[in-house]
Amino acid sequence: MPVALIPPNKHLKIKYRVPRNGLVEYSVEADRPVTTFIVDDEGLKEFYGRGDEVHSYYGGFPNRRWHHEQLTLEFKGSWYLVIVNDDDKHPVAVSYNVDARA
């Protein structure tokens, strides 16, 4: 399970390919609450344009220490797991795991 330290008010973006069958599963564990988004290229543009006011996303959860979701992506190309540290004073340690089976 990869581990990362996200500085205050920053995010981590991890890019993946959508598997042929579209099935993906991910888990995120954090020592402080974080927000997650599952987005495509358009959703990523929206994230960078609006921050946490993203409306075009396929999954994710606000303000949690534990995130787990299974979903089917109905598009081809790339998808992104975005993990946001909403705390403006403290870094957050996160570990994440993604299973995207073809």
C-alpha positions, 0 to 999 in steps of 0.5 A: 500500500503506497503511503504519502504525506499531503501538506496542509491545503494540498492534494495528491493526484494518482492517474490510472487507466480505466480497465476494459470492464470498467471495474475499480476498487479503492481504499484510502486510510488517513490519520486526519479526515480527507476528501476523495474524488474519482474523476476523469479528465474533464472532472480533473479540469473542474477540480483545478478550476473550482477546488472542492466544488467539483460536480463531475465526479464518479465517486469519492467521499468528503471529510473521512479518515477511511474511504472504500468504494467499488464502482464501474466507470462507464468511460475509456481512457484515464481516471484519477484518484484525488485525495485532498487535505482540507486542513489548512494547518496540519499535514495528513499521512495517507495510505491508498490501494487501488485494484483496477482489474482488466 
